[in-house]
């Protein structure tokens, strides 16, 4: 499992820049991110090189942050491979709550971050489909 940090941000100018500044000043490298917003707030989801340190410095800077376990998978870089992988999860009753792309690759495989309803079941399905679940230490070091 990969530790994702979710940061709750008010929808006001400069908040996202402030998060990235705090992380950068503390030597935290962002590996992947996603942001979703509503009228009043946004949720910034981050994969970083040192999740424990990132969480600590965000908390110390008065940001509301939490951890979530997600999976990082490597998919074959060809048309239809993501569809096949997501279909296998769906066929086995695993709900994909959200997903986003990762900026790096594991070998020659593009990475995708998945928040799923049942990580253990998903890992079994993915193994049966020959889809690589990437170890957290590899993800953090990319």
Buried (B, 14 or more C-beta within 10 A) or exposed (E): BBBBBBBEBEEEEEBBEEBBEBBEEBEBBBBBBBBEEEEEBBBBBBBBBBBEBBBEBBEEBEBEBEEEEBBBBBBBEEEEBBEEBBEBBEEBEBEEEEBBEBEBEBEEBBBBBBBBEBBEBBBEBBEEBEBBBBEBEBBBEB
